[in-house]
Every structure is written in C-alpha cells, then in structure tokens.
Amino acid sequence: MPERDDLPVPTPTELKVLRLLDQHLTRAEAAERLGLAAEGSVDFHLRHMFRKYGVNRTRKLLAIARQKGWVGGWGGEGEDRESEDRE
C-alpha cells in the first residue's frame, strides 16, 4: 500500500468506529457499543470514510488506519490492552 502522508485524521467518532471494527465487531455490535440507534449509523460513518480516504471496502479502510497508527496493536482498545495495563 502506498504511503499516504496527506490524509486527514479521522474524527473522534470515526476513530471509535474504526477501533471497534478493528476488534472484529460487527456493524450492529459497534452501533450498540457506541450507543447508536442502528447499524445504519455505523454505515453512514463508513461511507463517509470510504469517500474521505478513497477506498470502497472496510478491509482497505482498516489497512490504512493500521498503517497510520490509528488502530492496531494488541487488540486496539479491547480487553487485551486493559489486562496489560493492570500487570
């Protein structure tokens, strides 16, 4: 994947969506965790990010997010990171 230094940083809500999807949650599960009314709200954010970053698949969007360091590591913001913090 080519280097993309000029990409805008995702909004706080977009980052939350990306981090939840990076944890392999479904769109419905992500919507529930975010307190959104329906998975359509997650789809809205995804479509916006597809246009913003010039991709057409969640997998490609997550690849960019990992490359830029917006998501990734030890399960993103999941339980693995929380358990590491306690050690």
Z-matrix of the N, CA and C atoms (Angstrom, degrees):
N
C 1 1.452
C 2 1.523 1 108.35
N 3 1.328 2 117.71 1 132.03
C 4 1.453 3 119.59 2 -178.78
C 5 1.529 4 112.07 3 -67.03
N 6 1.319 5 115.42 4 151.66
C 7 1.466 6 120.98 5 177.97
C 8 1.518 7 109.52 6 -66.74
N 9 1.315 8 117.11 7 136.29
C 10 1.465 9 122.09 8 -177.72
C 11 1.526 10 108.50 9 -127.21
N 12 1.324 11 116.89 10 81.54
C 13 1.454 12 120.79 11 -177.57
C 14 1.514 13 113.34 12 -78.63
N 15 1.313 14 118.00 13 -20.03
C 16 1.454 15 121.28 14 -173.23
C 17 1.534 16 114.21 15 -95.47
N 18 1.307 17 118.09 16 13.84
C 19 1.460 18 120.59 17 -177.67
C 20 1.524 19 111.34 18 -77.65
N 21 1.332 20 116.59 19 140.90
C 22 1.468 21 119.22 20 175.62
C 23 1.528 22 110.14 21 -71.52
N 24 1.312 23 115.51 22 149.42
C 25 1.465 24 120.79 23 177.10
C 26 1.523 25 108.15 24 -73.35
N 27 1.331 26 117.77 25 140.01
C 28 1.471 27 120.07 26 177.79
C 29 1.531 28 111.20 27 -62.52
N 30 1.319 29 115.29 28 153.64
C 31 1.463 30 120.25 29 174.62
C 32 1.534 31 108.44 30 -67.21
N 33 1.323 32 118.13 31 164.71
C 34 1.472 33 119.62 32 177.73
C 35 1.535 34 113.23 33 -55.05
N 36 1.324 35 117.48 34 -41.28
C 37 1.468 36 119.65 35 178.94
C 38 1.526 37 110.73 36 -67.55
N 39 1.330 38 117.37 37 -41.40
C 40 1.464 39 120.53 38 177.54
C 41 1.520 40 110.57 39 -60.71
N 42 1.329 41 117.13 40 -40.80
C 43 1.470 42 120.35 41 177.76
C 44 1.520 43 111.13 42 -61.81
N 45 1.334 44 116.96 43 -41.65
C 46 1.464 45 120.09 44 178.28
C 47 1.522 46 110.70 45 -61.65
N 48 1.324 47 116.85 46 -44.21
C 49 1.465 48 121.10 47 178.86
C 50 1.528 49 109.80 48 -61.19
N 51 1.324 50 116.93 49 -47.84
C 52 1.463 51 120.96 50 -179.58
C 53 1.527 52 111.19 51 -59.48
N 54 1.313 53 116.76 52 -44.55
C 55 1.473 54 120.10 53 -177.55
C 56 1.523 55 111.69 54 -65.86
N 57 1.324 56 117.00 55 -38.13
C 58 1.460 57 119.34 56 178.42
C 59 1.528 58 111.10 57 -68.96
N 60 1.323 59 117.28 58 -42.52
C 61 1.462 60 119.65 59 178.59
C 62 1.527 61 111.23 60 -67.77
N 63 1.328 62 117.13 61 -31.16
C 64 1.461 63 121.10 62 176.64
C 65 1.530 64 110.96 63 -66.40
N 66 1.331 65 116.39 64 -22.52
C 67 1.465 66 121.33 65 176.43
C 68 1.529 67 111.58 66 -87.30
N 69 1.332 68 116.15 67 10.34
C 70 1.466 69 123.78 68 177.32
C 71 1.523 70 113.40 69 69.62
N 72 1.334 71 117.43 70 24.90
C 73 1.455 72 120.37 71 172.71
C 74 1.524 73 108.53 72 -76.63
N 75 1.316 74 116.05 73 150.72
C 76 1.461 75 120.14 74 174.21
C 77 1.524 76 108.36 75 -75.30
N 78 1.320 77 116.44 76 167.42
C 79 1.463 78 119.78 77 176.76
C 80 1.526 79 110.49 78 -61.02
N 81 1.323 80 117.08 79 -39.12
C 82 1.472 81 120.92 80 178.82
C 83 1.528 82 110.69 81 -64.41
N 84 1.323 83 117.52 82 -43.16
C 85 1.466 84 120.91 83 178.31
C 86 1.526 85 110.89 84 -64.98
N 87 1.334 86 116.84 85 -40.40
C 88 1.460 87 120.78 86 178.31
C 89 1.520 88 110.06 87 -62.75
N 90 1.323 89 117.21 88 -43.02
C 91 1.464 90 121.13 89 178.76
C 92 1.523 91 110.44 90 -60.37
N 93 1.312 92 116.73 91 -43.28
C 94 1.461 93 120.95 92 179.94
C 95 1.526 94 110.64 93 -62.74
N 96 1.335 95 117.09 94 -45.12
C 97 1.470 96 120.81 95 179.82
C 98 1.524 97 112.17 96 -63.65
N 99 1.328 98 115.89 97 -33.24
C 100 1.463 99 120.63 98 -179.63
C 101 1.520 100 112.78 99 -84.31
N 102 1.341 101 117.07 100 -6.24
C 103 1.451 102 121.03 101 -179.06
C 104 1.521 103 112.63 102 73.61
N 105 1.337 104 116.14 103 26.61
C 106 1.458 105 120.87 104 179.55
C 107 1.519 106 109.74 105 -89.17
N 108 1.323 107 116.44 106 153.04
C 109 1.459 108 122.02 107 -175.21
C 110 1.525 109 113.31 108 -64.70
N 111 1.339 110 116.86 109 -35.40
C 112 1.463 111 119.43 110 -175.10
C 113 1.520 112 110.19 111 -155.26
N 114 1.329 113 114.80 112 161.59
C 115 1.458 114 118.54 113 178.06
C 116 1.523 115 111.14 114 -64.91
N 117 1.332 116 117.39 115 -17.81
C 118 1.456 117 120.91 116 175.18
C 119 1.520 118 112.00 117 -59.59
N 120 1.336 119 116.59 118 -29.31
C 121 1.461 120 120.21 119 176.93
C 122 1.522 121 110.76 120 -67.35
N 123 1.319 122 116.86 121 -38.56
C 124 1.468 123 120.74 122 175.76
C 125 1.522 124 108.90 123 -66.24
N 126 1.333 125 116.91 124 -41.96
C 127 1.469 126 120.58 125 177.32
C 128 1.524 127 111.16 126 -58.62
N 129 1.338 128 116.99 127 -39.70
C 130 1.462 129 121.22 128 177.97
C 131 1.527 130 110.25 129 -57.81
N 132 1.329 131 116.41 130 -47.85
C 133 1.469 132 120.38 131 -179.86
C 134 1.527 133 111.04 132 -65.71
N 135 1.324 134 116.52 133 -38.97
C 136 1.467 135 119.58 134 178.03
C 137 1.523 136 111.60 135 -63.59
N 138 1.329 137 117.44 136 -45.82
C 139 1.476 138 119.78 137 179.44
C 140 1.523 139 111.07 138 -60.61
N 141 1.320 140 115.59 139 -39.62
C 142 1.467 141 119.37 140 178.00
C 143 1.529 142 110.19 141 -62.76
N 144 1.332 143 117.04 142 -44.18
C 145 1.468 144 119.96 143 179.74
C 146 1.525 145 111.42 144 -68.48
N 147 1.335 146 118.19 145 -34.51
C 148 1.468 147 120.08 146 176.48
C 149 1.524 148 109.77 147 -57.32
N 150 1.339 149 116.12 148 -46.87
C 151 1.471 150 119.91 149 178.61
C 152 1.527 151 111.16 150 -66.20
N 153 1.309 152 115.64 151 -44.30
C 154 1.466 153 122.09 152 -176.29
C 155 1.527 154 111.99 153 -60.42
N 156 1.346 155 116.84 154 -37.95
C 157 1.466 156 121.37 155 -175.07
C 158 1.524 157 113.31 156 -109.13
N 159 1.329 158 117.11 157 5.04
C 160 1.452 159 120.99 158 174.20
C 161 1.515 160 115.29 159 66.36
N 162 1.327 161 116.64 160 38.21
C 163 1.463 162 121.28 161 177.74
C 164 1.532 163 108.69 162 -125.01
N 165 1.328 164 115.97 163 170.51
C 166 1.461 165 119.57 164 179.97
C 167 1.524 166 113.36 165 -132.17
N 168 1.315 167 116.78 166 11.07
C 169 1.466 168 121.53 167 -179.76
C 170 1.524 169 109.85 168 -140.26
N 171 1.327 170 115.71 169 144.24
C 172 1.461 171 120.77 170 177.77
C 173 1.518 172 110.53 171 -59.95
N 174 1.320 173 116.62 172 -39.49
C 175 1.466 174 121.13 173 -179.96
C 176 1.524 175 111.19 174 -57.95
N 177 1.330 176 117.17 175 -42.46
C 178 1.463 177 121.36 176 179.55
C 179 1.527 178 110.65 177 -69.30
N 180 1.315 179 115.74 178 -38.61
C 181 1.459 180 120.62 179 177.87
C 182 1.527 181 110.30 180 -62.24
N 183 1.323 182 116.80 181 -44.46
C 184 1.459 183 120.52 182 179.02
C 185 1.526 184 111.58 183 -66.56
N 186 1.328 185 117.55 184 -33.11
C 187 1.470 186 120.48 185 177.01
C 188 1.530 187 110.24 186 -62.65
N 189 1.315 188 116.59 187 -42.77
C 190 1.464 189 120.58 188 176.95
C 191 1.523 190 109.83 189 -63.97
N 192 1.333 191 116.58 190 -45.20
C 193 1.461 192 120.97 191 -178.58
C 194 1.531 193 111.14 192 -60.91
N 195 1.317 194 117.36 193 -38.99
C 196 1.475 195 120.45 194 177.46
C 197 1.524 196 110.48 195 -67.88
N 198 1.325 197 116.35 196 -43.66
C 199 1.470 198 121.56 197 -179.95
C 200 1.530 199 110.95 198 -59.58
N 201 1.331 200 116.34 199 -39.64
C 202 1.456 201 121.26 200 -178.58
C 203 1.532 202 112.22 201 -82.53
N 204 1.328 203 118.00 202 -8.04
C 205 1.456 204 121.20 203 179.47
C 206 1.516 205 114.14 204 82.48
N 207 1.328 206 117.17 205 14.99
C 208 1.463 207 120.81 206 179.28
C 209 1.520 208 111.40 207 -77.40
N 210 1.323 209 117.52 208 -26.94
C 211 1.464 210 123.58 209 177.24
C 212 1.513 211 107.31 210 -139.02
N 213 1.324 212 115.62 211 171.69
C 214 1.457 213 119.39 212 173.42
C 215 1.514 214 112.31 213 114.80
N 216 1.293 215 114.69 214 -164.47
C 217 1.453 216 119.80 215 -176.84
C 218 1.511 217 109.91 216 85.04
N 219 1.296 218 116.00 217 -141.92
C 220 1.456 219 122.03 218 -176.11
C 221 1.518 220 110.91 219 -89.27
N 222 1.336 221 115.80 220 67.34
C 223 1.452 222 120.22 221 175.64
C 224 1.515 223 113.33 222 83.52
N 225 1.317 224 117.43 223 20.93
C 226 1.459 225 119.45 224 178.38
C 227 1.510 226 110.84 225 64.51
N 228 1.330 227 117.07 226 -123.46
C 229 1.451 228 121.64 227 -178.40
C 230 1.526 229 110.29 228 -104.50
N 231 1.316 230 117.12 229 29.51
C 232 1.459 231 120.65 230 -175.26
C 233 1.508 232 113.15 231 -86.56
N 234 1.315 233 115.28 232 -168.15
C 235 1.454 234 122.06 233 -175.29
C 236 1.509 235 112.04 234 -64.82
N 237 1.338 236 118.81 235 -31.47
C 238 1.457 237 120.50 236 -178.89
C 239 1.524 238 111.27 237 -57.97
N 240 1.315 239 117.11 238 -44.94
C 241 1.456 240 121.00 239 -179.57
C 242 1.532 241 109.81 240 -66.45
N 243 1.315 242 117.34 241 -41.04
C 244 1.460 243 120.17 242 179.94
C 245 1.520 244 111.53 243 -62.37
N 246 1.342 245 117.60 244 -39.89
C 247 1.446 246 120.06 245 179.88
C 248 1.517 247 110.52 246 -69.32
N 249 1.328 248 118.65 247 -33.18
C 250 1.461 249 121.62 248 176.94
C 251 1.527 250 109.81 249 -64.15
N 252 1.325 251 117.30 250 -39.09
C 253 1.454 252 121.63 251 -177.23
C 254 1.531 253 110.79 252 -64.93
N 255 1.327 254 117.23 253 -28.71
C 256 1.455 255 121.00 254 -177.85
C 257 1.521 256 112.82 255 -79.25
N 258 1.329 257 116.86 256 -18.65
C 259 1.476 258 119.82 257 -176.08
C 260 1.498 259 112.25 258 -76.35
